[in-house]
C-alpha cells in the first residue's frame, strides 16, 4: 500500500482516499493514501502516502515512511513530480522524479524513479503491476505486486517487494499478503506472510 496512492490521482473523479491494515507473522502495518487534482481537467495533482509499522510485542519503535509529491501531467502517461520522503532513520529528504503509468481495462503498470536529495543522495524507484478482473457481478479478483528500491553511491540500501492477492467487493479489498525485504549490500532477506484489508473511503 505504500505505492497505491501515488497513482490514484489519475482516476476520473480526481480524488481518492484509502486505508489498509496488514497483519504479518511478526509485525503489523497501517497505510493511508490520499490523492487529488485541482480539478477534473487540471494537470496539477497532489499525493501523500504514509505507512506505519511495528513488531507485535509493542516495545519496539514504530517505523514510519511518508512520501509526498506535487505532480504535473506532461501527457496522459507521464508526470513530473517534486516533493519529499520522510523516514525515522534518515529524516526528511526533498525529491524530484518522473512517473510513467499505463492503464488498461484489466491491467495497470507504473514505474516512478525519484532522486532523493541530501548530503548522501539516493535513487529511489517505485513500481507497481496490478491485474483486476470481474469474477461475478459484485466481486472482482485483484493481483498486485509493488516494489520499492533505494540505491546510493555505496550500492544497495534497501528493497521491498509486496505481493497482494485477493478480492474486491464494493469499497473493500481483502486477501493474502506477502512481503520480501532486502537489506544492505549483501541483500539480507527478511520475508513475512499474512493478510490484508483495504477500505476505499472515496
C-alpha positions in Angstrom: 0.0 0.0 0.0 3.0 2.3 0.2 2.6 2.9 -3.5 -1.0 2.8 -4.3 -1.9 6.4 -3.5 0.7 7.7 -5.9 -1.3 6.6 -8.9 -4.8 7.3 -7.5 -4.9 10.9 -8.7 -5.3 9.6 -12.3 -8.9 8.5 -11.5 -11.5 10.4 -13.4 -13.1 11.5 -10.1 -10.0 13.4 -9.3 -9.8 12.4 -5.6 -9.0 9.2 -3.7 -8.6 8.3 0.0 -7.9 4.8 1.1 -6.5 2.9 4.1 -5.0 -0.6 4.5 -4.3 -2.7 7.6 -1.8 -5.6 7.2 -1.2 -8.3 9.7 2.0 -10.3 9.1 3.8 -13.0 11.0 6.0 -10.8 13.1 4.7 -7.2 12.6 1.6 -5.1 11.7 1.3 -2.2 9.4 -1.2 0.6 8.7 -1.1 2.6 5.4 -3.1 5.5 4.2 -3.1 7.3 0.8 -4.7 10.5 -0.4 -4.5 11.9 -3.9 -6.3 14.8 -5.6 -6.3 17.0 -8.6 -7.1 20.7 -8.5 -10.0 19.9 -10.9 -11.0 17.0 -13.2 -9.2 18.6 -16.1 -6.2 20.0 -14.2 -2.7 18.9 -14.9 -1.6 19.6 -11.3 -2.0 17.0 -8.6 -1.0 16.2 -5.1 -0.5 12.8 -3.4 0.5 11.6 0.1 1.2 8.0 1.2 2.1 7.2 4.8 3.0 3.7 6.2 3.4 3.0 9.9 4.6 -0.4 11.1 5.9 -2.1 14.3 6.6 -5.5 15.7 3.9 -7.2 17.8 5.4 -7.1 21.3 4.8 -3.3 21.3 8.1 -2.3 22.9 9.8 -1.7 19.6 10.0 1.8 18.0 7.3 2.3 15.3 8.7 2.6 11.8 7.3 5.4 9.6 7.6 6.1 5.8 5.9 9.2 4.3 6.0 10.1 0.6 4.5 13.4 -0.5 4.5 14.7 -4.1 3.1 17.5 -6.2 2.8 16.4 -9.8 2.4 18.0 -13.3 1.0 15.8 -16.1 3.1 16.1 -19.2 0.8 13.8 -21.1 -1.7 11.0 -20.3 1.1 8.6 -19.2 4.0 10.8 -18.0 4.1 13.1 -14.9 6.9 15.1 -13.4 6.9 15.4 -9.6 8.6 17.4 -6.8 8.1 16.6 -3.1 9.8 14.7 -0.3 10.3 11.5 1.6 10.5 11.1 5.4 11.6 8.1 7.4 12.6 7.6 11.1 16.1 6.8 10.2 17.0 9.4 7.6 14.6 12.2 8.3 13.2 14.4 5.5 14.7 14.4 2.0 13.5 16.6 -0.9 12.9 14.7 -4.1 12.3 15.1 -7.8 11.0 12.4 -10.1 9.1 11.1 -13.1 6.1 8.8 -13.0 5.2 6.7 -16.0 1.9 4.8 -16.0 0.0 2.6 -18.4 -3.6 1.7 -17.6 -5.8 -0.8 -19.5 -9.1 -2.4 -18.8 -7.7 -5.2 -16.5 -4.1 -4.1 -16.2 -2.1 -1.3 -14.6 1.6 -0.8 -14.7 3.6 2.1 -13.1 7.2 3.0 -12.6 8.3 6.0 -10.6 12.1 6.8 -10.2 13.0 9.6 -7.7 16.2 11.4 -6.8 16.1 12.0 -3.0 18.4 14.9 -2.4 20.6 15.2 0.8 24.2 15.1 1.8 24.0 11.4 0.9 21.6 11.5 -2.0 19.9 8.3 -3.2 17.9 7.0 -6.1 14.5 5.5 -5.1 12.5 3.6 -7.7 8.9 2.6 -7.0 6.9 0.3 -9.3 3.6 -1.5 -9.4 1.8 -4.0 -11.5 -1.9 -4.8 -10.9 -4.3 -7.2 -12.5 -8.0 -6.7 -11.8 -10.9 -8.8 -13.3 -14.6 -9.4 -12.6 -15.4 -12.8 -11.3 -19.1 -12.1 -10.5 -21.5 -9.2 -10.6 -20.3 -7.9 -7.2 -16.9 -9.4 -6.8 -13.5 -8.8 -8.5 -10.2 -10.6 -8.3 -7.1 -8.5 -7.7 -3.4 -9.5 -8.0 -0.9 -6.8 -7.2 2.9 -6.5 -6.9 4.5 -3.4 -5.5 8.2 -2.7 -5.2 10.5 0.0 -3.7 14.3 0.0 -4.2 16.8 2.5 -2.8 20.4 2.8 -4.1 23.1 5.3 -3.2 26.8 5.8 -4.2 27.8 2.9 -1.9 25.4 0.5 -3.5 22.1 -1.2 -2.4 20.5 0.2 0.7 17.0 -1.4 0.9 14.4 -3.1 -1.4 11.0 -4.4 -0.7 8.6 -6.5 -2.8 5.0 -6.7 -1.7 2.5 -9.1 -3.1 -1.3 -8.9 -2.6 -3.8 -11.4 -3.9 -7.4 -11.2 -3.0 -10.9 -9.9 -3.8 -12.6 -6.6 -4.3 -16.2 -6.2 -3.1 -17.6 -2.7 -3.0 -15.2 -0.4 -1.2 -13.3 -3.3 0.4 -10.2 -5.3 -0.7 -9.1 -8.3 1.3 -6.8 -11.3 0.8 -3.4 -12.8 1.3 -0.2 -10.7 1.7 3.5 -11.5 1.3 6.4 -9.1 1.8 10.1 -9.7 0.8 12.5 -7.2 2.2 16.2 -7.0 1.2 18.7 -5.0 3.4 22.2 -3.6 2.8 24.8 -4.5 0.1 24.5 -8.2 0.9 20.8 -8.3 0.2 19.9 -10.0 3.5 16.4 -11.3 3.2 13.5 -11.0 5.6 10.2 -12.4 4.5 6.7 -12.3 6.0 3.2 -13.7 5.2 -0.2 -12.6 6.4 -3.5 -11.0 5.5 -4.5 -7.5 4.3 -7.7 -5.5 4.4 -8.1 -2.2 2.4 -11.0 0.2 2.5 -11.6 2.9 -0.2 -13.2 5.8 1.6 -13.7 7.7 -1.8 
